[in-house]
Amino acid sequence: MLEKQQKPKFLNLFQISMPVTALVSILHRLSGLLLVLMLPVIVYAFHVSIQNKIQFEALLNYFNSTLFQIILIAIVWIVLHHIFAGIRYLLIDIELGVSLSVAKLSAWFANIAALIITLLFAIRLLT
C-alpha cells in the first residue's frame, strides 16, 4: 500500500511562491472589491461638494493635500489594474491567450502596464 504524503497544516501565504497568473487573479478580485467599497465615499464627496461654496472649497483643500494625492495614486493603480486584468479575462473568455505561456505573458503585461501608467500619473501629479 502506498504511504500518504503528509501535507503541511499551517501554510504561510508569504512563503508560497504563487504564479503570476494567480497573483493577477487575486489582485483583480481585491481591486474590484475596493472599487465597490469606494463608491459610498465618492457619493459622499459629491454630496458634500454640492452643498455650498464653503464645503466645496474645504473639499478642494483636502484634495490638494499630500495624503489625498498618495491615496489618489493608489486609486489610479487600482482602477488601471482592474481594467487591464479585466480585459485579460475578457480575452480569455473568448479563448484568446488560453495557453500557459500567453496567459503568463498577459498577466505580466497587466501588472506592468498598470504600474507604468500609475508611475507616469504620479510623476505628473507630484511635479
WOVENJO-V235946 format. One record per pair of residues at least 12 apart in sequence whose C-alpha atoms are under 6 Angstrom apart, sorted by sequence separation. I is the first residue (numbers start at 0). J is the second residue. If there is no record, write none. Layout:
# WOVENJO-V235946
I&J + I&J
This chain:
# WOVENJO-V235946
84&109 + 83&109 + 80&113 + 79&113 + 76&117 + 30&77 + 30&81 + 27&81 + 20&103 + 20&106
